[in-house]
Amino acid sequence: MDTRTVATADPPVLRPRERQLSEFTELARTVQESGLMRRRLGWYWTQFAVLTVGLLATFTAFVLVGHSWWQLVVAALLALLLGQAMFLGHDAAHRQIFASGRWNDWGSLVIANLYAGMSYGWWQHKHSRHHAKPNQVGADPDIEMDVLRFHNEDERRPSTGLARWFRERQGWFFFPLLLLEGLNLHVSGVKTIFGRGPVKRRPVEIAFVTLRLGGHLALVFWLLPFGMAVAFLAVQLALFGLYMGMVFAPNHKGMPIVPRDSKIDFLRRQVLMSRNIRGGRLTDVAMGGLNYQIEHHLFPSMPRPNLRQVQPLVRDFCRAHGIHYTEVSAARSYRTVVQYLNRVGLGARDPFDCPITAQYRVAR
């Protein structure tokens, strides 16, 4: 009998980036084998049917209420339903609903453009850039300088006078400013589809958005007195913008800002820059599944109802590999956003600067 031992080769020594790629590959394989990437057509068709019935019921209520200030309640309900429509359009844009990319595109066009009056093409281009490099300066459009300052990476000169006073308190103005976000979203989309922006099906988008917005305005001003019509539209747009902002803001605002010259692997980029919101089934519905922001960023094509199920798997994987996983209550996330924006406005060093991002800074 041959008693000689067989020498075994040592496992290969992986470089840091190879090891990081291997980590996400391991996680992705586990998720794929769990079956949670499978389509949930029945769930999505039910959501679409419920949304359609809800919008028809709201339209009926609008006609029946007539010349009454109770129309402002109808406007509030419409704002919430349109928010739900945008969540469904968001899912289609991420290829969560159908296996066919064409079907998902048309689903987004119908839901976003025809139901909500938003431009799917404008939003998709902007949102895709955000998903690729969340919170990275110069890459993520959601942290570009506008009315508010989300970071101090590109600071050229300090604000003075009234502008400085506003910057130092901008966190307190964040949520009131969201009352204008609904109008801003519509205007940005219209400017894109009628301009030279990246729009795949421009004629379809123009037709759908014109029909939706034109028909909506015509109906409101035809049925209601002028002052009441203006109030109805103001309440609807203000609450729609506030709703969208309160859902999307907690996901990344106040998380580490990634410098322009940093290179981070996909797994850590998506986990470290995202924040989950703790809650139950009601939170899932109210936030359209975006309370599972980490899981959504790691697996953007995963059907929304499966995100709750995959969360424990992802959380345990991050814990086992020493990757910080952030999950807080909605109240704490909103407080963090306000505090962060005020600190940025004061010109302080990013208080949420993550030491891990510094490891990936590349010398120019």
Buried (B, 14 or more C-beta within 10 A) or exposed (E): EEEEEEEEEEEEEEEEEEEBBEBBEEBBEBBEEEEBBEBBEEBBEEBBEEBBEBBEEBEEBBEEBEEEEEBBEBBBBBBBBBBBBBBBBBBBBBBBBBEEEEEBBBBBBBBBBBBBBBBBBBBBBBBBBBEEBBBBBBBBBBBEEEEBBBBBBEEEEEBEEEEBEBBBBBBEBBBEBBBBBBBBBBEBBBEBBBEEBEBEBBEBBBBBBBEBBEEBEEBBBEBBEEEBBEBBBBBBBBBBBBBBBBBBBBBBBBBBBBBEEBEBBBBBBBBBBBBBBEBEEEBBEBBBBBBBBBBBBBBBEBBBBBBBBBBEBBBEBBEEBEBEBBBBEBEEBBBBBBBBBBBBBBBEEBEBEBEBBEEBBEEE
